[in-house]
Amino acid sequence: MALLEDGLKGNLVTGLAVGIGAAILAPVVIPLFANIAKPLAKAAIKGGMQMYERGKEVFAEVAEITEDIVAEAKAELSESTAAAAATAQAKVESAAP
């Protein structure tokens, strides 16, 4: 790290050495890095796409289950409302002379 700090602080020789070394190594290092990074990036993207698709499926299942529960609750509510109305009507009819 001291080498880079000295090069950045104005030591011309060290700065030139780092620059020339980077220029020489870049054509070798960049293709090696690309050959390693490309498959890793592709695998990460494929994994993300698979997770996205699975998430859509799970969300659809949860939405369907929720819709079923809401429909059942509405049906039970309307049944209990109808039963309460029938009971109230029976009380009114039995109370009337």
Number of C-alpha atoms within 10 A of each C-alpha: 6 7 12 12 12 14 18 12 11 10 13 12 11 17 18 12 12 15 13 12 11 12 11 11 11 12 10 10 12 11 11 11 10 12 11 11 12 11 11 12 12 11 12 12 12 12 12 12 12 12 12 12 12 12 12 12 12 12 12 12 12 12 12 12 12 12 12 12 12 12 12 12 12 12 12 12 12 12 12 12 12 12 12 12 12 12 12 12 12 12 11 11 10 9 8 7 5
